[in-house]
Amino acid sequence: MNVHDWLMNLPFSDPESTCKIIEVSFNQGSRKEFYRNNTLQFFEKGEWVTIEGVSGFDVGEVSLTGELVRLQMKKKGAEEFNPEIKKVLRHSSEKDIELFKLNKAREKDALIRTRAIARQLGLEMKLIEVEIQADGKKATFFYTAEDRVDFRELIKVLASEFKVKVEMRQIGIRQEAGKVGGIGSCGRELCCATWLTDFKSVTTTAARYQNLAINQTKLSGQCGRLKCCLNYELDTYLDALQHFPENADVLHTVKGSATLIKKDIFRDLMWYVLPEGTKQYPLTILRVKEIQRLNARGEKAEELQAVELVSNKMTEVEHSFVDVVGQVSLSSLEKTSKRRKEKDMRRSEKKEMKGPEKKDQKQVEKKNIEKQNNPHFQPRKPQQGKK
């Protein structure tokens, strides 16, 4: 079966059943909205598109296409056939992108000027970001405030100052942290600045279920609220805690009433402390249930029967050493260093003495060989009669 036959056997997609909505992001993903693609143009992720704006047009980046958009709309509670959804006009041209960049360059100065105007009017609000439409006809001001703010006078001043249509939009503190961005205590970029869009409420009960210390400085994020990641593993802890017995905070024994300190869901253990001391006793779930049955009949357990824990960690082999503090003095160290220096000096002197003797012997041997090889050389005969 060749490729042509395989392509012919594929079912044809119905143009009416295809998703005509795309997701467009603005300001590097800080804001995302849905737009209708009536002409069924092909858009790739990361491509710049020109979309319908307020009495003009705007430019954004395609972040999601296809059937995944339907899942995202269902998650956010948006309707696919809502007539209020704005349209996608075209692929962004060079003129659209140039005008978009010019208006984006005005946002920083507009933010500084708007903060000064709000301070002059005495408004208790914090301006976070200014987003100007690509054609420069509309500006959206994002702000945070604890109480309700009357910014009617501010809108008049901003409209006359920047010659645009002004829209004020209040956001939460978590959304503010997402727009500002940063690095969390885990060493990664903030979740609210990358992928997290739905901000659920986080309470201290989530930390208690996970046996975390209630420390605001450690549990709080850069926004000043409890970290969103406390909810990530909460469901897993709640499922694991269902196997633990309820109403087991106090167990009555002969030695006294044992109080529950913590629950270890990874080992299925419950830690108790007796009133006499501070020693902690880890008990299994079965043992806790047995003691609860005894207490329900009015009896007290003789012993807690704690479990002996064995650590699975590999112990590193340490090299044996001797504590010689006080046995070695500085004077002895100085003596040994002097002895080593004297030995080194003697070795160097011996080498210097041996060196020239060896050289002289080699030179004498060379001369003798040269004389023997010389044809005019005649060895001297020994004289007789001399002693």
Secondary structure, 3 states (H helix, E strand, C coil): CCHHHHHHHCCCCCCCCCCCEEEEEECCCCEEEEEECCCCCCCCCCCEEEEEECCEEEEEEEEECCCHHHHHHHHHCCCCCCCCCCEEEEECCHHHHHHHHHHHCCHHHHHHHHHHHHHHCCCCCEEEEEEECCCCCEEEEEEECCCCCCCHHHHHHHHHHHCCEEEEEECCHHHHHHHHCCECCCCCECHHHHCCCCCCCCCHHHHHHCCCCCCHHHHECCCCCECHHHHCCHHHHHHHHCCCCCCCCEEEECCCEEEEEEEECCCCEEEEECCCCCCEEEEEHHHHHHHHHHHHCCCCECCCCCCCCCCCCCCCCCCCCCCCCCCCCHHHHHHHHHHHHHHHHHHHHHHHHHHHHHHHHHHHHHHHHHHHHCCCCCCCCCCCCCC
